[in-house]
């Protein structure tokens, strides 16, 4: 439990741009891989694996969402905090509607 709090503080002290851009790039790459894996699984009749890949994709997005939200105040200009949070919420709504 103690390690989790230390990790949370480390994320919360990270500048927003790092979590947004570096984490977002990693998220995009992993999402692409999971979309491909989902397609292959469904094409070959493995619905459970396809569903698992979809769940993994959602969990990855939620992990990135939480990390960005927690460090959204780590900016030089306060305007970026509500903009980042609004973009996160829009992405969450889009994910819910599209998937």
LINFENSUL-V924059 format. One record per backbone hydrogen bond with DSSP energy under -0.5 kcal/mol. CO is the residue of the C=O (numbers start at 1). NH is the residue of the N-H. If there is no record, write none. Layout:
CO NH
CO NH
This chain:
1 5
2 6
3 7
4 8
5 9
6 10
7 11
8 12
9 13
11 14
15 18
15 19
16 20
17 21
17 22
18 22
18 23
19 24
20 24
21 25
22 26
23 27
24 28
25 29
26 30
27 31
28 32
29 33
30 34
31 35
32 36
33 37
34 38
35 39
36 40
37 41
38 42
39 43
40 44
41 46
42 45
45 47
46 50
47 51
48 52
49 53
50 54
51 55
52 56
53 57
54 58
55 59
56 60
57 61
58 62
59 63
60 64
61 65
62 66
63 67
64 68
65 69
66 70
67 71
68 72
69 72
71 74
73 75
74 16
76 78
77 80
78 81
78 82
79 83
80 84
81 85
82 86
83 87
84 88
85 89
86 90
87 91
88 92
89 93
90 94
91 95
92 96
93 97
94 98
95 99
